Amino acid sequence: MTRRNEGLSRRSMLKMGLASLATSMLARGAPAAQPAELKLPDGTAAERWDFETKGIEGWTVVTGQWAVEDVPGAPSGSRALMQRAVRNTYNVIVAPSGPYSDVDVSMKFKPISGREDASGGIVFRYSAGKYYLIRANALEDNFRFYYYEGDRRMLASASVKAPALGQWHTVRAVIAGDHIQGWLDGALLLDYRDRRFGAGHVGLWTKADSVTAFDDLTIRGIAAAG
């Protein structure tokens, strides 16, 4: 009886050990939980530009050649905002609304051409030439978050399938306090915290020789304290 009980005990211990090992391996291989979507309070006012009836009067061109043009296949009608300068390091235009502390911004962009760069991005908390930036690039398989303060510095990056040239894509940036999220074509790819800049305006961005169209810009923001 003693030997039989010892055999049963050894088998039980072996099963328990294998179960524990399997659980440990599954835990190590399990993907990290997806961060919760960052949202502004319900009822936050929104401002929209589809560039059909609104031009860019009142906008501030920092650098670049920006104009509303007829663009076949524009998401909302027949017109979109184009950036055509190809010799600047960066091209930035800032919308007149704001400044905001927290903001939820989305826009559609179509990278049309560019040999060095074919990009489109959202600028937020822009103030005195300093800003955050979330951008996508049709020539690179990454989606990135930067800050600009005299020069550009990367804060976070995600691997993606490069957005296709000649097609419309959606970029979204949300910031509440020091929490920032970036979305590309409906997928949450960036989740980061930084408290470098506290408030500012919203804008659009390209780099180098990018010729890019923008449309359906929507800004939901909380006004910065005066």
VOROPA-453111 format. One record per residue (C-alpha): residue in three letters; residue number from 0; z, x, y. Coordinates in Angstrom, 1 decimal. Layout:
BEGIN
   residu   num       zz       xx       yy
      ALA   NUM        Z        X        Y
...
//
This chain:
BEGIN
   residu   num       zz       xx       yy
      MET     0      0.0      0.0      0.0
      THR     1      0.8      2.8      2.4
      ARG     2     -2.6      4.5      1.9
      ARG     3     -4.4      1.2      2.4
      ASN     4     -2.6      0.5      5.6
      GLU     5     -3.3      4.0      6.8
      GLY     6     -7.0      3.5      6.1
      LEU     7     -7.0      0.2      8.0
      SER     8     -5.3      1.9     10.8
      ARG     9     -7.8      4.7     11.0
      ARG    10    -10.7      2.2     10.9
      SER    11     -9.1      0.2     13.7
      MET    12     -8.6      3.2     15.9
      LEU    13    -12.2      4.3     15.3
      LYS    14    -13.5      0.9     16.4
      MET    15    -11.3      0.9     19.4
      GLY    16    -12.4      4.4     20.4
      LEU    17    -16.1      3.5     20.0
      ALA    18    -15.6      0.4     22.1
      SER    19    -13.9      2.4     24.8
      LEU    20    -16.7      4.9     24.8
      ALA    21    -19.3      2.2     25.1
      THR    22    -17.5      0.6     28.0
      SER    23    -17.2      3.9     29.8
      MET    24    -20.9      4.6     29.4
      LEU    25    -21.9      1.2     30.7
      ALA    26    -19.6      1.6     33.7
      ARG    27    -21.1      4.9     34.5
      GLY    28    -24.6      3.5     34.2
      ALA    29    -24.0      0.3     36.1
      PRO    30    -25.8      0.1     39.5
      ALA    31    -23.7      0.0     42.7
      ALA    32    -23.0     -3.4     44.1
      GLN    33    -25.5     -4.5     46.8
      PRO    34    -23.8     -4.7     50.2
      ALA    35    -23.3     -8.2     51.6
      GLU    36    -25.8     -9.2     54.3
      LEU    37    -24.6     -8.5     57.8
      LYS    38    -24.7    -11.6     59.9
      LEU    39    -24.0    -12.6     63.5
      PRO    40    -22.0    -15.7     64.3
      ASP    41    -23.7    -19.0     63.8
      GLY    42    -25.2    -20.4     67.0
      THR    43    -26.1    -16.9     68.4
      ALA    44    -29.0    -17.5     70.8
      ALA    45    -32.4    -16.2     69.9
      GLU    46    -35.4    -15.1     72.0
      ARG    47    -38.9    -14.8     70.5
      TRP    48    -42.2    -13.2     71.4
      ASP    49    -45.3    -14.1     69.4
      PHE    50    -47.5    -12.7     72.3
      GLU    51    -49.7    -15.9     72.3
      THR    52    -48.1    -17.3     75.5
      LYS    53    -45.8    -14.5     76.5
      GLY    54    -47.1    -11.1     77.6
      ILE    55    -45.1     -8.0     78.3
      GLU    56    -44.3     -8.8     82.0
      GLY    57    -40.8     -7.6     82.7
      TRP    58    -40.9     -5.1     79.8
      THR    59    -40.3     -1.4     80.4
      VAL    60    -42.8      1.0     79.1
      VAL    61    -40.9      4.3     78.5
      THR    62    -43.9      6.1     76.9
      GLY    63    -47.1      4.9     75.3
      GLN    64    -50.1      2.7     76.0
      TRP    65    -48.9     -0.9     75.3
      ALA    66    -50.9     -4.1     75.8
      VAL    67    -51.3     -7.6     74.3
      GLU    68    -54.7     -7.9     72.7
      ASP    69    -56.8    -10.1     70.5
      VAL    70    -55.9     -9.0     66.9
      PRO    71    -57.8    -10.7     64.0
      GLY    72    -55.3    -11.9     61.4
      ALA    73    -52.3    -11.8     63.7
      PRO    74    -49.3    -13.6     62.0
      SER    75    -48.9    -16.2     64.9
      GLY    76    -52.3    -17.0     66.4
      SER    77    -54.8    -14.5     67.5
      ARG    78    -52.9    -12.1     69.7
      ALA    79    -50.4     -9.2     69.2
      LEU    80    -48.9     -6.3     71.0
      MET    81    -50.8     -3.0     70.5
      GLN    82    -49.7      0.6     71.0
      ARG    83    -52.7      2.9     71.3
      ALA    84    -51.4      6.2     72.8
      VAL    85    -51.9      9.1     70.3
      ARG    86    -50.6     12.2     72.2
      ASN    87    -46.9     11.4     72.8
      THR    88    -44.1     12.5     70.5
      TYR    89    -42.7      9.0     70.5
      ASN    90    -43.9      5.8     72.1
      VAL    91    -41.2      3.3     73.3
      ILE    92    -41.3     -0.1     75.0
      VAL    93    -38.1     -2.0     75.9
      ALA    94    -37.8     -5.8     76.1
      PRO    95    -36.3     -7.4     79.2
      SER    96    -33.5     -9.3     77.5
      GLY    97    -30.0     -7.9     77.0
      PRO    98    -28.2     -5.7     77.1
      TYR    99    -26.5     -6.6     73.8
      SER   100    -23.6     -5.3     71.9
      ASP   101    -24.4     -6.8     68.5
      VAL   102    -27.9     -7.8     67.6
      ASP   103    -30.1     -9.1     64.8
      VAL   104    -33.8     -8.1     65.4
      SER   105    -36.9     -8.7     63.3
      MET   106    -40.5     -8.0     63.9
      LYS   107    -43.8     -7.7     62.1
      PHE   108    -45.9     -4.6     62.4
      LYS   109    -49.3     -3.5     61.1
      PRO   110    -49.9      0.3     60.9
      ILE   111    -53.6      0.5     61.7
      SER   112    -54.3      4.2     61.9
      GLY   113    -52.8      7.7     62.2
      ARG   114    -53.3     11.0     60.5
      GLU   115    -49.9     12.6     61.5
      ASP   116    -48.0      9.3     61.6
      ALA   117    -48.7      5.6     61.0
      SER   118    -45.4      3.9     61.9
      GLY   119    -43.6      1.1     63.5
      GLY   120    -39.9      0.7     64.3
      ILE   121    -37.2     -1.2     66.1
      VAL   122    -35.2      0.4     68.9
      PHE   123    -31.7     -1.0     69.6
      ARG   124    -28.8     -0.2     71.8
      TYR   125    -31.2      1.5     74.1
      SER   126    -29.5      2.8     77.3
      ALA   127    -30.4      5.6     79.6
      GLY   128    -33.0      7.0     77.2
      LYS   129    -30.6      7.0     74.2
      TYR   130    -31.0      4.6     71.3
      TYR   131    -30.8      3.8     67.6
      LEU   132    -34.0      3.4     65.6
      ILE   133    -35.0      1.9     62.2
      ARG   134    -38.6      2.7     61.3
      ALA   135    -41.2      2.4     58.4
      ASN   136    -44.1      4.8     58.0
      ALA   137    -47.3      4.0     56.1
      LEU   138    -47.8      7.7     55.4
      GLU   139    -44.4      8.3     53.8
      ASP   140    -42.4      6.8     51.0
      ASN   141    -39.2      6.4     53.0
      PHE   142    -37.5      3.9     55.3
      ARG   143    -35.1      5.6     57.8
      PHE   144    -32.4      5.1     60.4
      TYR   145    -32.1      7.6     63.3
      TYR   146    -30.4      8.0     66.6
      TYR   147    -32.1      9.6     69.7
      GLU   148    -30.2     11.5     72.3
      GLY   149    -32.6     14.0     73.8
      ASP   150    -34.0     14.6     70.2
      ARG   151    -34.2     12.5     67.1
      ARG   152    -31.6     12.9     64.3
      MET   153    -31.7     11.1     61.0
      LEU   154    -28.6      9.2     59.8
      ALA   155    -29.8      7.5     56.6
      SER   156    -32.9      7.2     54.4
      ALA   157    -34.1      5.0     51.5
      SER   158    -37.0      5.6     49.1
      VAL   159    -39.7      2.9     49.2
      LYS   160    -43.3      2.4     48.4
      ALA   161    -45.1      3.3     51.6
      PRO   162    -46.1      0.2     53.6
      ALA   163    -49.9     -0.3     53.3
      LEU   164    -52.2      0.6     56.2
      GLY   165    -53.9     -2.4     57.6
      GLN   166    -51.4     -4.9     56.4
      TRP   167    -48.5     -6.7     58.1
      HIS   168    -44.9     -5.8     57.2
      THR   169    -41.5     -7.0     58.4
      VAL   170    -38.7     -4.8     59.6
      ARG   171    -35.3     -6.1     60.5
      ALA   172    -32.3     -4.3     62.0
      VAL   173    -28.8     -5.8     62.3
      ILE   174    -25.9     -4.1     64.0
      ALA   175    -22.4     -5.6     64.5
      GLY   176    -19.7     -3.2     65.8
      ASP   177    -20.3      0.1     64.0
      HIS   178    -22.0     -1.5     61.0
      ILE   179    -25.8     -1.2     60.8
      GLN   180    -28.3     -2.6     58.2
      GLY   181    -32.0     -2.1     57.8
      TRP   182    -34.5     -4.3     56.0
      LEU   183    -38.1     -3.8     55.0
      ASP   184    -40.2     -6.8     53.8
      GLY   185    -37.1     -8.8     52.9
      ALA   186    -35.2     -6.0     51.0
      LEU   187    -31.9     -4.6     52.3
      LEU   188    -32.4     -0.8     52.1
      LEU   189    -30.1      0.8     54.7
      ASP   190    -26.4      0.2     55.1
      TYR   191    -24.5      2.6     57.4
      ARG   192    -21.7      2.9     59.9
      ASP   193    -22.0      4.8     63.2
      ARG   194    -20.2      4.2     66.6
      ARG   195    -22.2      6.6     68.7
      PHE   196    -23.8      3.9     71.0
      GLY   197    -22.0      0.7     71.9
      ALA   198    -24.5     -1.5     73.7
      GLY   199    -28.0     -1.6     75.1
      HIS   200    -31.5     -3.2     75.0
      VAL   201    -34.0     -3.8     72.2
      GLY   202    -37.4     -2.3     72.0
      LEU   203    -40.4     -1.2     69.8
      TRP   204    -41.4      2.3     68.7
      THR   205    -44.2      4.4     67.2
      LYS   206    -44.7      8.1     66.7
      ALA   207    -47.4     10.6     67.5
      ASP   208    -50.9      9.3     66.7
      SER   209    -49.9      5.9     65.3
      VAL   210    -52.0      3.0     66.4
      THR   211    -49.9      0.0     65.6
      ALA   212    -49.8     -3.8     66.2
      PHE   213    -46.6     -5.7     66.6
      ASP   214    -46.0     -9.5     66.5
      ASP   215    -43.3    -12.1     65.9
      LEU   216    -40.4    -10.2     67.6
      THR   217    -37.2    -12.2     67.3
      ILE   218    -34.0    -11.0     69.0
      ARG   219    -30.6    -12.7     68.3
      GLY   220    -28.0    -11.0     70.3
      ILE   221    -24.5    -11.1     71.7
      ALA   222    -24.5    -10.1     75.4
      ALA   223    -22.6     -6.9     76.2
      ALA   224    -19.5     -7.2     78.2
      GLY   225    -20.2     -6.6     81.9
//
